[in-house]
Amino acid sequence: MDIEYQKGNVGDPLNKKWENIKSAIKKAAKKEKKEPRKAWIDKEIVNRKARKAKEEWLEQQCSEIDELFKVNKIDYAYQKIQQFVGKRKRNCTNIRDKNGKLLVDDENIIKRWKEYIEELYEGEKLEEITTDEEETKLPILKSEFELPLHDLKQNKTPGIDNITAELLQCASTKIKYVLYKLTQDIYEKGDVPDDNRKSIIVTIPKKSGTNFCEQFRTLSLLTHVSKILTKVMNRRIEGKVEPFK
């Protein structure tokens, strides 16, 4: 897939530049089509064979369960049934506040999650560090940008922009260059597009039936674009820290 980019105004702010790039990537993704079905493949025949195969498989499963009951292997029969139908998953929709009061209203539940996550990610106040101003203003090299772009892990859930690592990696040379220049601007100006300031929080219960925020694991889904600059900065920091180890 070759993602192209329509150049915008040179004086656009960072957020507008990113929105332009994001729009170009999504439009290109929609145009990407699957390989057309071969003329000799009859869809009805394929569906009919698939239905027949499924029916035969279901009959085989039922027969095996019947045989287990006949020979009085009840435990094995129920294990087979469980494998067949799968486990029921319980979704927790209600949450308790700090005092243990059950919250059922969506607005209050969201407020409680917001309160908990802000406390969870609250860190110590960082002190201002004195650095060599000329050194920190060194522009990001193209090689510094290309390495983390190449190293982005595939098959990972995207962030709020809904753009996967694969889409970024499959972009045309033109759009990669524009993205590189945007990354440079972000680093030099100290400002970032709105999407890079946000993340999607996914909550996973540590045990079934829990309704306290503290009993959930939280995953933060960031945009893959933001990870590029983060990795560039990490590598630069590592280069400065390594001599002191």
FENGI-V164009 format. One record per backbone hydrogen bond with DSSP energy under -1.0 kcal/mol. CO is the residue of the C=O (numbers start at 1). NH is the residue of the N-H. If there is no record, write none. Layout:
co & nh
CO & NH
CO & NH
This chain:
co & nh
3 & 172
9 & 12
13 & 17
14 & 18
15 & 19
16 & 20
17 & 21
18 & 22
19 & 23
20 & 24
21 & 25
22 & 26
23 & 27
24 & 28
25 & 29
26 & 30
27 & 31
38 & 41
42 & 46
43 & 47
44 & 48
45 & 49
46 & 50
47 & 51
48 & 52
49 & 53
50 & 54
51 & 55
52 & 56
53 & 57
54 & 58
55 & 59
56 & 60
57 & 61
58 & 62
59 & 63
60 & 64
61 & 65
62 & 66
63 & 67
64 & 68
65 & 69
66 & 70
67 & 71
68 & 73
69 & 72
72 & 74
73 & 77
74 & 78
75 & 79
76 & 80
77 & 81
78 & 82
79 & 83
80 & 84
81 & 85
82 & 86
95 & 103
97 & 100
101 & 97
103 & 95
105 & 109
106 & 110
107 & 111
108 & 112
109 & 113
110 & 114
111 & 115
112 & 116
113 & 117
114 & 118
115 & 119
116 & 120
117 & 121
132 & 136
133 & 137
135 & 138
141 & 145
142 & 146
143 & 147
145 & 149
146 & 150
147 & 151
159 & 162
164 & 168
165 & 169
166 & 170
172 & 176
173 & 177
174 & 178
175 & 179
176 & 180
177 & 181
178 & 182
179 & 183
180 & 184
181 & 185
182 & 186
183 & 187
184 & 188
185 & 189
186 & 190
194 & 197
200 & 221
202 & 219
204 & 217
207 & 210
211 & 96
212 & 215
213 & 216
215 & 206
217 & 204
219 & 202
221 & 200
226 & 230
227 & 231
228 & 232
229 & 233
230 & 234
231 & 235
232 & 236
233 & 237
234 & 238
235 & 239
236 & 240
237 & 241
238 & 242
241 & 244
242 & 245
